[in-house]
Amino acid sequence: MIEIYAVKTKDGIKYNKLNDFISYLSIKKQKRISTYCNYRENNRVIIADLLVRLIICNKLKLKNKELDINTSPYGKPYLKNSESLHYNVSHSGEWVVCAFDSLPIGIDIELIRPIKQYEIVKRFFTSEEYKGLLNREEKDRLSYFYELWTLKESYVKAVGKGLSLKLNSFSINNSPEDYLKISGTDYEELYLKQYNIDSKYKLAVCASTLDFPKNVIIKELDDLFEGISQY
Ligand SMILES: CC(C)(COP(=O)(O)OP(=O)(O)OC[C@H]1O[C@@H](n2cnc3c(N)ncnc32)[C@H](O)[C@@H]1OP(=O)(O)O)[C@@H](O)C(=O)NCCC(=O)NCCS
């Protein structure tokens, strides 16, 4: 069964606690974080890593130090300790989300920000999708844009190829069921679903099965800190 988790970062990690929590991450990630100057982005990356670590430690009954997380040539993180536990993370604005399954999975969350000119996003869509976007009433267009965007990103993240897979090379299709499908690619056996955890955001998950949960599990930031310190 797919599991989806979300944490609201709120004020983030208190400055005097930052180093404590960074120490739970891999040396590689610690180095990466030290090169960022955006404090909020840093917080999201740290919280995402702590969330994933806590869930994996719980599931596999491993100590945090025992986790062996590697990245694919396209940058997708994966767990070397188990071939049957796949995950993916995403963060935007105040939210960090992650999804777990026994098969490859992708997740994407985006804060809805205004778009002045739709022309500049044309290249991300097939001509059908772009036409569909422009045909929406103006009041619904922004919401629809972010739906398509997160769906497409969750897909490229599930496949693991990131943006080396052209976003206008495949389309998102409606389905009579409670999920969406993809067409125009070699990876059509993947399913998509959207979740609403916050009206200011769009969230989409792309998975290899239809075993989607009804709800996202919301974790409290303090419980996350408390939890990881046990491992
Ligand atoms: C992987 C990618 C698709 C994720 O982008 P993003 O939306 O900026 O970031 P998200 O917060 O959703 O995801 C980041 C996480 O994806 C994961 N990730 C990185 N490369 C990945 C890959 N190839 N496949 C799957 N997941 C990947 C990492 O865990 C990363 O987390 P971290 O930064 O905490 O280590 C990235 O390549 C990218 O550049 N995206 C922007 C694309 C764009 O312009 N889209 C417009 C669409 S309309």
The ligand as an SDF file (V2000), in Angstrom:
LIG
                    3D

 48 50  0  0  0  0  0  0  0  0999 V2000
   13.6770   16.4820   -9.9010 C   0  0  0  0  0  0  0  0  0  0  0  0
   12.9620   17.7270  -10.3310 C   0  0  0  0  0  0  0  0  0  0  0  0
   11.9370   17.3530  -11.3820 C   0  0  0  0  0  0  0  0  0  0  0  0
   12.3320   18.1910   -9.0130 C   0  0  0  0  0  0  0  0  0  0  0  0
   12.0760   19.4420   -8.9840 O   0  0  0  0  0  0  0  0  0  0  0  0
   11.3920   20.4460   -7.9560 P   0  0  0  0  0  0  0  0  0  0  0  0
    9.9290   20.5140   -8.2100 O   0  0  0  0  0  0  0  0  0  0  0  0
   12.1840   21.6790   -8.0990 O   0  0  0  0  0  0  0  0  0  0  0  0
   11.6780   19.9040   -6.4700 O   0  0  0  0  0  0  0  0  0  0  0  0
   10.8600   18.9650   -5.5080 P   0  0  0  0  0  0  0  0  0  0  0  0
   10.8550   19.6380   -4.1950 O   0  0  0  0  0  0  0  0  0  0  0  0
    9.5690   18.5140   -6.0620 O   0  0  0  0  0  0  0  0  0  0  0  0
   11.7860   17.6640   -5.4310 O   0  0  0  0  0  0  0  0  0  0  0  0
   13.0710   17.7010   -4.9170 C   0  0  0  0  0  0  0  0  0  0  0  0
   13.4460   16.2840   -4.5910 C   0  0  0  0  0  0  0  0  0  0  0  0
   13.3480   15.4580   -5.7380 O   0  0  0  0  0  0  0  0  0  0  0  0
   14.2390   14.3780   -5.5910 C   0  0  0  0  0  0  0  0  0  0  0  0
   14.8840   14.1870   -6.8840 N   0  0  0  0  0  0  0  0  0  0  0  0
   16.0070   14.7630   -7.4010 C   0  0  0  0  0  0  0  0  0  0  0  0
   16.2380   14.2880   -8.6500 N   0  0  0  0  0  0  0  0  0  0  0  0
   15.2480   13.4050   -8.9160 C   0  0  0  0  0  0  0  0  0  0  0  0
   14.9440   12.5620  -10.0380 C   0  0  0  0  0  0  0  0  0  0  0  0
   15.6970   12.5300  -11.1320 N   0  0  0  0  0  0  0  0  0  0  0  0
   13.8290   11.7910   -9.9700 N   0  0  0  0  0  0  0  0  0  0  0  0
   13.0520   11.7950   -8.8700 C   0  0  0  0  0  0  0  0  0  0  0  0
   13.2990   12.5480   -7.7760 N   0  0  0  0  0  0  0  0  0  0  0  0
   14.3780   13.3400   -7.8040 C   0  0  0  0  0  0  0  0  0  0  0  0
   15.2020   14.7050   -4.4540 C   0  0  0  0  0  0  0  0  0  0  0  0
   14.8290   13.9030   -3.3560 O   0  0  0  0  0  0  0  0  0  0  0  0
   14.8840   16.1400   -4.1350 C   0  0  0  0  0  0  0  0  0  0  0  0
   14.8990   16.3770   -2.7470 O   0  0  0  0  0  0  0  0  0  0  0  0
   16.0490   17.2140   -2.0180 P   0  0  0  0  0  0  0  0  0  0  0  0
   16.2330   18.4750   -2.8070 O   0  0  0  0  0  0  0  0  0  0  0  0
   15.4970   17.4640   -0.6480 O   0  0  0  0  0  0  0  0  0  0  0  0
   17.2550   16.3420   -2.0270 O   0  0  0  0  0  0  0  0  0  0  0  0
   13.9680   18.7350  -10.8920 C   0  0  0  0  0  0  0  0  0  0  0  0
   14.7370   18.1300  -11.8420 O   0  0  0  0  0  0  0  0  0  0  0  0
   13.5610   20.0620  -11.5060 C   0  0  0  0  0  0  0  0  0  0  0  0
   14.4120   20.6880  -12.0090 O   0  0  0  0  0  0  0  0  0  0  0  0
   12.3340   20.5890  -11.5460 N   0  0  0  0  0  0  0  0  0  0  0  0
   11.8610   21.9020  -12.0680 C   0  0  0  0  0  0  0  0  0  0  0  0
   11.1330   21.6820  -13.3760 C   0  0  0  0  0  0  0  0  0  0  0  0
   10.2880   22.7250  -14.0570 C   0  0  0  0  0  0  0  0  0  0  0  0
   10.7290   23.7560  -14.4810 O   0  0  0  0  0  0  0  0  0  0  0  0
    9.0100   22.3530  -14.2200 N   0  0  0  0  0  0  0  0  0  0  0  0
    7.9920   23.0640  -14.8740 C   0  0  0  0  0  0  0  0  0  0  0  0
    6.8400   22.0760  -15.1250 C   0  0  0  0  0  0  0  0  0  0  0  0
    5.4210   22.7460  -15.8440 S   0  0  0  0  0  0  0  0  0  0  0  0
  1  2  1  0
  2  3  1  0
  2  4  1  0
  2 36  1  0
  4  5  1  0
  5  6  1  0
  6  7  2  0
  6  8  1  0
  6  9  1  0
  9 10  1  0
 10 11  2  0
 10 12  1  0
 10 13  1  0
 13 14  1  0
 14 15  1  0
 15 16  1  0
 15 30  1  0
 16 17  1  0
 17 18  1  0
 17 28  1  0
 18 19  1  0
 18 27  1  0
 19 20  2  0
 20 21  1  0
 21 22  1  0
 21 27  2  0
 22 23  1  0
 22 24  2  0
 24 25  1  0
 25 26  2  0
 26 27  1  0
 28 29  1  0
 28 30  1  0
 30 31  1  0
 31 32  1  0
 32 33  2  0
 32 34  1  0
 32 35  1  0
 36 37  1  0
 36 38  1  0
 38 39  2  0
 38 40  1  0
 40 41  1  0
 41 42  1  0
 42 43  1  0
 43 44  2  0
 43 45  1  0
 45 46  1  0
 46 47  1  0
 47 48  1  0
M  END
$$$$
